[in-house]
Amino acid sequence: MATHTERLPHSPPDGSYPAEVTRDARVLPARADQRSRLLGAIVEIVGDCGFPDAKVADIARAAGVSRATFYELFGSKEGCALAAQADLTAAFLADVEHAIERSEPHLALQGAVSGILEFAAREPLVFDFLTHHAMLCGEDARGRRDAAVDHMEALVVRSWGRAAAEASSSDVPARFILEGAIRLLGLRARRDSGDPTQVRDELMRWVDSYTVSRSPRWREPVPDAGLLALPFEHSGGLTVHPALPKGRHRLTSEVARSVQRERIAYATAEAIREKGYAQITVADIVATAGVSRDAFYSQFHDKDEAFDGAAQLVFEHLLATMAGAFFGGSRDWADQVWDAGWAFDRFLESEPSLANFLFIATYGPPARIGRVLDFVLAFALFVEGGNRSRPEDAQLPRTITEAIVCSVLEAVNYRIRHERVHELRGLIPAITYSVFAPFMGGEAADAFVRSKVATTLSGEPAP
């Protein structure tokens, strides 16, 4: 009797998720076998080159089926990706739910993070597909990813509700931690940081740092109505030069080239927001920038290089904006972070296309992970200043500072992709509390944030 061993791209009915299973090839329906192989193949191909660059022909070839069979079963690359996402998400959620059930109710958040970590360690390709590549598989895939995190959050909150009244509490929005842990583990995997379980102790230390003995005050990130009502203050944004005048002009060739490069980079971000990275063409960028194709190709080889140019332009401008606020006033770290947070918010509100580009388009092909890592590491420099107030033997490790940054960036990401950027200023207190608590302790962080909100609303000069 012929048998074969294959990787299953879906969980069995009992919710378990074995990495491999040996099955009788003669009793497996041919069509079901083809479907399974295609779902496994899309995970592998997308993991290699990213969803936008994945080709149906390559997926079919890797699965050992014809393109006609692929289209008969799924209709499109997006359909195949959604089918894989649905099956694999069920396995992921089952793992997290089991981990929560094994934990004490008041430690449900720690249990959820442990479940996420264990799944990432056992199924790295699947984890990457579900938590990263799904962001570029279309609106439906992004919605399903959000729904999966919603489900995890609901499991944690339900478990918290069963905790004894005298038990210690996690005083942080569960979603902040779940999204932060997912983002951190994904980034570590892409920079080849080894077995994810190696950071278990540090991740648990991070989650534990939000534990308080009092009633929680920051679990539900409701935007502060008073801060939302403050007059909007434009950041000044990114100054984009007007198009060069036609014909002869007095600008030097160096200045003219710089102007065109900035216009093309900005237009790339605009075009991506309008159509998505996979769909835009050089023609779209040229039309948005108001330059000729010759001008484009004198600066960039293709749209990929234009993407990198846009990333560098926006990234450097945002960092300069935040650094100006961070170093421009108080020398106290907590005040500096508060001021930088307001500068960050004003930038995002002032530049919706650039905000979308930074937080949505950077979920791109593996070749661009360096840009995202630079982004996280740069923000970590602002955050890890909190170690200055801690004894040398109590310094928080880089894993924790990066986890904090990832949680902040994911909270922002969620609201940008749901067109809710306006909420962010009202969430500055909850977000900054999540930054401060691991360094200052929950009580000191709570007191500081409440004081800053009161000062901001009292009519004193806005930060």
C-alpha positions as CSV (number, residue, x, y, z in Angstrom):
1,M,0.0,0.0,0.0
2,A,1.5,3.3,-1.1
3,T,1.8,6.0,1.5
4,H,3.2,9.5,1.5
5,T,4.1,12.1,4.1
6,E,3.1,15.7,3.4
7,R,2.7,19.0,5.3
8,L,-0.9,19.7,6.0
9,P,-2.1,23.3,5.3
10,H,-5.1,22.9,7.6
11,S,-6.0,21.6,11.0
12,P,-7.8,18.4,11.6
13,P,-11.3,18.5,13.2
14,D,-10.0,18.0,16.7
15,G,-8.1,21.3,16.5
16,S,-4.6,19.8,16.8
17,Y,-2.0,20.8,14.3
18,P,0.7,18.2,13.7
19,A,3.6,19.3,11.6
20,E,3.5,16.1,9.5
21,V,1.1,13.2,9.0
22,T,1.3,10.0,7.0
23,R,-1.8,9.1,5.1
24,D,-2.9,6.3,2.8
25,A,-2.5,7.8,-0.7
26,R,-5.1,5.4,-2.1
27,V,-7.9,6.7,0.1
28,L,-7.2,10.4,-0.3
29,P,-9.5,11.9,-2.9
30,A,-7.4,13.3,-5.8
31,R,-9.1,16.7,-5.8
32,A,-8.7,17.1,-2.0
33,D,-5.0,16.2,-2.4
34,Q,-4.5,18.8,-5.2
35,R,-6.2,21.5,-3.0
36,S,-4.0,20.7,0.0
37,R,-0.9,20.8,-2.2
38,L,-1.9,24.2,-3.7
39,L,-2.6,25.7,-0.2
40,G,0.8,24.5,1.0
41,A,2.5,25.8,-2.2
42,I,1.1,29.3,-1.9
43,V,2.4,29.6,1.6
44,E,5.9,28.6,0.4
45,I,5.9,30.7,-2.7
46,V,4.6,33.8,-1.0
47,G,7.1,33.3,1.8
48,D,9.9,33.3,-0.8
49,C,9.0,36.4,-2.8
50,G,6.0,38.1,-1.2
51,F,2.3,38.0,-2.3
52,P,2.6,40.7,-5.0
53,D,5.4,38.8,-6.9
54,A,4.0,35.3,-6.4
55,K,2.9,33.8,-9.7
56,V,0.1,31.3,-10.3
57,A,2.3,29.3,-12.6
58,D,4.9,29.0,-9.8
59,I,2.3,28.0,-7.2
60,A,0.8,25.4,-9.6
61,R,4.3,24.0,-10.4
62,A,5.3,23.7,-6.8
63,A,2.1,21.8,-6.1
64,G,2.5,19.6,-9.0
65,V,-0.8,20.5,-10.7
66,S,-1.8,22.3,-13.9
67,R,-2.8,26.0,-14.0
68,A,-6.2,24.9,-15.3
69,T,-6.7,22.9,-12.1
70,F,-5.5,25.8,-10.0
71,Y,-8.1,28.1,-11.6
72,E,-10.8,25.5,-11.4
73,L,-10.3,25.1,-7.6
74,F,-9.7,28.7,-6.6
75,G,-10.4,31.1,-9.5
76,S,-7.5,33.5,-8.6
77,K,-4.3,33.9,-6.6
78,E,-6.3,35.9,-4.1
79,G,-8.9,33.1,-3.8
80,C,-6.2,30.6,-3.1
81,A,-4.5,32.9,-0.5
82,L,-7.9,33.4,1.3
83,A,-8.5,29.6,1.4
84,A,-5.1,29.0,2.9
85,Q,-5.6,31.8,5.4
86,A,-9.0,30.5,6.5
87,D,-7.6,26.9,7.1
88,L,-4.4,28.0,8.8
89,T,-6.0,30.7,11.0
90,A,-8.2,28.0,12.6
91,A,-5.1,26.1,13.6
92,F,-3.3,29.2,14.9
93,L,-6.4,30.3,17.0
94,A,-6.7,26.8,18.4
95,D,-3.2,26.9,19.6
96,V,-3.6,30.3,21.3
97,E,-6.9,29.2,22.9
98,H,-5.4,26.1,24.3
99,A,-2.5,28.1,25.8
100,I,-5.0,30.5,27.4
101,E,-7.0,27.6,28.8
102,R,-3.8,26.2,30.4
103,S,-3.2,29.5,32.2
104,E,-4.7,31.0,35.3
105,P,-7.4,33.4,34.4
106,H,-5.5,36.5,35.5
107,L,-2.5,35.3,33.4
108,A,-4.5,34.9,30.2
109,L,-2.5,37.5,28.3
110,Q,0.7,35.7,29.2
111,G,-0.9,32.5,28.0
112,A,-1.9,34.0,24.7
113,V,1.6,35.3,24.0
114,S,3.0,31.9,24.9
115,G,0.6,30.3,22.4
116,I,1.6,32.8,19.7
117,L,5.3,32.2,20.4
118,E,4.9,28.4,20.3
119,F,3.0,28.4,17.0
120,A,5.7,30.8,15.5
121,A,8.4,28.4,16.5
122,R,6.7,25.3,15.2
123,E,5.2,26.7,12.0
124,P,7.4,29.7,10.9
125,L,6.3,29.8,7.3
126,V,2.6,29.6,8.3
127,F,3.1,32.2,11.0
128,D,4.8,34.6,8.5
129,F,2.0,34.0,5.9
130,L,-0.8,34.7,8.4
131,T,0.6,37.6,10.2
132,H,2.7,39.4,7.6
133,H,1.9,38.5,4.0
134,A,-1.9,38.5,4.5
135,M,-1.6,42.2,4.8
136,L,-0.9,42.4,1.1
137,C,-3.4,39.8,0.0
138,G,-6.3,42.2,-0.3
139,E,-8.9,43.9,1.9
140,D,-10.6,40.6,2.8
141,A,-7.4,39.0,4.0
142,R,-6.6,42.1,6.1
143,G,-10.0,41.9,7.6
144,R,-9.6,38.2,8.4
145,R,-6.3,38.9,10.1
146,D,-7.9,41.6,12.2
147,A,-10.7,39.2,13.1
148,A,-8.2,36.6,14.3
149,V,-6.6,39.1,16.6
150,D,-10.1,40.2,17.7
151,H,-10.8,36.6,18.6
152,M,-7.6,36.3,20.6
153,E,-8.4,39.5,22.5
154,A,-11.9,38.3,23.2
155,L,-10.5,35.0,24.6
156,V,-8.2,36.9,26.9
157,V,-10.8,39.3,28.1
158,R,-13.3,36.5,28.8
159,S,-10.6,34.7,30.8
160,W,-9.9,37.9,32.8
161,G,-13.5,38.0,33.7
162,R,-13.2,34.7,35.5
163,A,-10.2,35.9,37.6
164,A,-10.6,36.2,41.4
165,A,-11.3,39.7,42.6
166,E,-8.1,39.7,44.6
167,A,-5.9,38.5,41.8
168,S,-3.3,40.9,40.2
169,S,-4.4,42.5,36.9
170,S,-2.8,43.2,33.5
171,D,-3.3,47.0,33.0
172,V,-2.8,47.3,29.3
173,P,-5.0,46.7,26.3
174,A,-4.8,43.1,25.3
175,R,-4.6,44.0,21.6
176,F,-1.5,46.1,22.1
177,I,0.4,43.2,23.5
178,L,-1.0,40.6,21.0
179,E,-0.2,42.7,18.0
180,G,3.2,43.7,19.4
181,A,4.2,40.1,20.1
182,I,3.1,39.1,16.6
183,R,5.0,41.9,14.9
184,L,8.1,41.4,17.0
185,L,8.3,37.6,16.3
186,G,7.8,38.2,12.6
187,L,10.6,40.8,12.4
188,R,13.0,38.5,14.4
189,A,12.3,35.7,12.0
190,R,13.1,37.8,9.0
191,R,16.4,38.9,10.4
192,D,17.3,35.3,11.2
193,S,17.3,35.7,14.9
194,G,17.0,32.0,15.6
195,D,14.4,30.0,17.6
196,P,11.6,32.3,18.7
197,T,11.4,30.5,22.1
198,Q,14.8,31.9,22.9
199,V,13.0,35.2,23.8
200,R,10.2,33.6,25.9
201,D,11.6,34.9,29.2
202,E,12.0,38.4,27.9
203,L,8.5,38.5,26.3
204,M,7.0,37.2,29.6
205,R,8.9,39.9,31.5
206,W,7.5,42.5,29.2
207,V,3.9,41.3,29.6
208,D,4.4,41.0,33.4
209,S,5.6,44.6,33.6
210,Y,2.0,45.7,33.1
211,T,0.7,43.8,36.1
212,V,-0.8,45.9,38.9
213,S,-2.5,45.1,42.2
214,R,-5.1,47.9,41.8
215,S,-8.1,47.8,39.5
216,P,-7.0,48.2,35.8
217,R,-7.4,51.7,34.3
218,W,-5.8,51.3,30.8
219,R,-7.2,48.0,29.6
220,E,-9.8,49.6,27.3
221,P,-8.1,52.2,25.0
222,V,-11.0,54.6,24.7
223,P,-9.9,57.8,23.0
224,D,-9.8,60.8,25.4
225,A,-12.6,63.1,24.4
226,G,-10.8,66.2,25.6
227,L,-7.7,65.5,23.6
228,L,-9.9,64.7,20.5
229,A,-11.5,68.1,20.8
230,L,-8.2,70.1,20.8
231,P,-7.7,72.2,17.6
232,F,-5.8,70.4,14.9
233,E,-2.2,71.7,14.6
234,H,-0.7,70.9,11.2
235,S,2.8,69.5,11.5
236,G,4.1,71.4,8.5
237,G,4.3,68.1,6.7
238,L,6.7,67.2,4.0
239,T,7.3,70.1,1.7
240,V,7.0,68.8,-1.9
241,H,8.4,71.2,-4.5
242,P,6.1,72.3,-7.3
243,A,6.7,70.8,-10.8
244,L,9.6,72.2,-12.7
245,P,8.6,74.9,-15.1
246,K,8.5,73.8,-18.7
247,G,11.3,75.0,-20.9
248,R,14.4,76.7,-19.6
249,H,14.8,77.6,-16.0
250,R,17.5,78.9,-13.7
251,L,17.8,75.9,-11.4
252,T,21.0,74.0,-11.4
253,S,20.9,70.4,-12.7
254,E,21.6,69.2,-9.2
255,V,18.6,71.1,-7.7
256,A,16.3,70.1,-10.6
257,R,17.2,66.5,-10.1
258,S,16.6,66.6,-6.4
259,V,13.2,68.3,-6.9
260,Q,12.1,65.6,-9.4
261,R,13.3,62.8,-7.2
262,E,11.3,64.1,-4.2
263,R,8.2,64.5,-6.4
264,I,8.5,61.0,-7.8
265,A,9.0,59.5,-4.3
266,Y,6.0,61.4,-2.9
267,A,3.9,60.4,-5.9
268,T,4.9,56.7,-5.4
269,A,3.4,56.9,-1.9
270,E,0.2,58.6,-3.3
271,A,-0.2,56.0,-6.0
272,I,0.2,53.1,-3.6
273,R,-2.4,54.6,-1.3
274,E,-4.8,54.9,-4.3
275,K,-4.2,51.5,-6.0
276,G,-2.0,49.3,-3.8
277,Y,1.7,48.4,-4.4
278,A,1.0,45.3,-6.6
279,Q,-1.3,47.3,-8.9
280,I,0.6,50.5,-9.6
281,T,2.8,51.0,-12.6
282,V,5.5,53.5,-13.6
283,A,2.8,55.2,-15.6
284,D,0.7,55.8,-12.5
285,I,3.7,57.3,-10.6
286,V,4.7,59.5,-13.6
287,A,1.1,60.8,-13.9
288,T,0.8,61.6,-10.2
289,A,4.2,63.2,-10.0
290,G,3.7,65.4,-13.1
291,V,7.0,64.4,-14.7
292,S,8.0,62.7,-17.9
293,R,8.9,59.0,-18.2
294,D,12.4,60.0,-19.1
295,A,12.7,62.0,-15.8
296,F,11.5,58.9,-13.9
297,Y,14.0,56.6,-15.5
298,S,16.8,59.0,-15.0
299,Q,16.2,58.7,-11.2
300,F,14.9,55.1,-10.7
301,H,15.3,51.8,-12.6
302,D,11.7,50.7,-11.8
303,K,8.8,51.1,-9.4
304,D,10.7,49.0,-6.8
305,E,13.5,51.5,-6.6
306,A,10.9,54.3,-6.5
307,F,9.4,52.5,-3.5
308,D,12.8,52.5,-1.8
309,G,13.2,56.2,-2.6
310,A,9.8,57.0,-1.1
311,A,10.6,54.9,2.0
312,Q,13.8,56.8,2.6
313,L,12.2,60.2,2.1
314,V,9.3,59.6,4.4
315,F,11.2,57.7,7.0
316,E,13.9,60.4,7.3
317,H,11.3,63.2,7.4
318,L,9.3,61.5,10.2
319,L,12.3,60.8,12.2
320,A,13.5,64.4,11.9
321,T,10.1,65.6,13.0
322,M,10.1,63.4,16.1
323,A,13.7,64.0,16.9
324,G,13.1,67.7,16.8
325,A,10.3,67.3,19.4
326,F,12.2,64.8,21.5
327,F,15.4,66.8,21.8
328,G,13.9,70.3,21.5
329,G,12.6,70.8,25.0
330,S,12.8,68.9,28.3
331,R,15.7,66.6,29.1
332,D,13.5,64.3,31.1
333,W,12.9,61.1,29.1
334,A,9.2,60.8,29.9
335,D,8.5,64.4,28.8
336,Q,10.6,63.8,25.7
337,V,8.6,60.7,24.7
338,W,5.3,62.6,25.3
339,D,6.4,65.5,23.1
340,A,7.6,63.1,20.4
341,G,4.3,61.3,20.5
342,W,2.4,64.5,19.7
343,A,4.8,65.3,16.9
344,F,4.2,61.7,15.5
345,D,0.5,62.2,15.7
346,R,0.5,65.5,14.0
347,F,2.6,64.1,11.1
348,L,0.2,61.2,10.6
349,E,-2.8,63.5,10.7
350,S,-1.2,66.0,8.3
351,E,0.1,63.4,5.8
352,P,-2.5,60.6,5.3
353,S,-0.8,59.3,2.1
354,L,2.6,59.1,3.7
355,A,1.1,57.5,6.8
356,N,-0.6,54.9,4.7
357,F,2.6,54.3,2.8
358,L,4.7,53.8,6.0
359,F,2.3,51.5,7.8
360,I,0.6,49.6,5.0
361,A,2.9,49.4,2.0
362,T,5.9,48.4,4.1
363,Y,4.2,45.0,4.6
364,G,6.0,44.2,1.4
365,P,8.3,41.6,-0.2
366,P,11.0,40.0,1.9
367,A,13.7,42.1,0.1
368,R,12.4,45.2,1.8
369,I,12.4,43.9,5.4
370,G,15.6,46.0,6.0
371,R,13.5,49.2,5.7
372,V,11.0,48.0,8.3
373,L,13.8,46.9,10.7
374,D,15.4,50.3,10.4
375,F,12.0,51.9,11.2
376,V,11.6,49.7,14.4
377,L,15.3,50.2,15.5
378,A,15.1,54.0,15.1
379,F,12.0,54.2,17.3
380,A,13.7,51.9,19.8
381,L,16.3,54.6,20.3
382,F,13.6,56.9,21.6
383,V,12.1,54.3,23.9
384,E,15.2,52.7,25.4
385,G,16.2,56.1,26.9
386,G,13.9,54.9,29.7
387,N,16.8,52.8,30.9
388,R,18.6,55.9,32.0
389,S,16.5,56.0,35.2
390,R,17.0,52.3,36.0
391,P,20.0,50.7,37.8
392,E,22.5,49.0,35.5
393,D,21.5,45.6,36.7
394,A,17.8,46.3,35.9
395,Q,18.1,47.6,32.4
396,L,15.4,46.4,30.0
397,P,16.9,44.3,27.2
398,R,16.5,45.2,23.5
399,T,13.8,42.6,23.0
400,I,11.5,44.4,25.4
401,T,12.2,47.9,23.9
402,E,11.5,46.5,20.4
403,A,8.3,44.8,21.7
404,I,7.1,48.1,23.0
405,V,7.8,49.8,19.7
406,C,6.1,47.0,17.8
407,S,3.0,47.3,19.9
408,V,2.9,51.1,19.4
409,L,3.4,50.8,15.6
410,E,0.7,48.1,15.3
411,A,-1.8,50.3,17.3
412,V,-1.1,53.0,14.8
413,N,-1.2,50.7,11.9
414,Y,-4.7,49.4,12.9
415,R,-6.2,52.8,12.9
416,I,-4.6,54.0,9.7
417,R,-5.9,51.0,7.7
418,H,-9.3,51.5,9.2
419,E,-9.3,55.3,8.4
420,R,-9.3,56.2,12.1
421,V,-6.2,58.2,12.3
422,H,-8.2,61.0,14.0
423,E,-8.5,58.7,17.1
424,L,-4.8,58.6,17.7
425,R,-4.4,61.9,19.5
426,G,-7.1,60.6,22.0
427,L,-5.1,57.4,22.4
428,I,-1.8,59.2,23.2
429,P,-2.4,58.6,27.0
430,A,-3.0,54.9,26.6
431,I,-0.1,54.4,24.2
432,T,2.4,56.4,26.2
433,Y,1.3,54.5,29.4
434,S,2.2,51.3,27.5
435,V,5.6,52.7,26.8
436,F,6.3,54.0,30.3
437,A,5.0,51.2,32.5
438,P,7.8,48.7,31.8
439,F,10.4,51.3,32.7
440,M,8.7,53.3,35.5
441,G,6.2,50.8,36.9
442,G,2.5,51.0,36.5
443,E,1.7,53.5,39.3
444,A,4.4,56.0,38.3
445,A,3.4,55.7,34.6
446,D,-0.3,56.1,35.5
447,A,0.4,59.3,37.5
448,F,2.7,60.8,34.9
449,V,0.2,60.3,32.0
450,R,-2.7,61.6,34.0
451,S,-0.7,64.7,34.9
452,K,0.3,65.3,31.3
453,V,-3.3,65.0,30.1
454,A,-4.5,67.5,32.8
455,T,-1.8,69.9,31.8
456,T,-2.6,69.7,28.1
457,L,-6.3,70.2,28.7
458,S,-5.8,73.1,31.2
459,G,-5.2,75.6,28.5
460,E,-1.4,75.7,28.8
461,P,0.5,75.6,25.5
462,A,-0.1,72.4,23.6
463,P,2.9,70.0,23.4
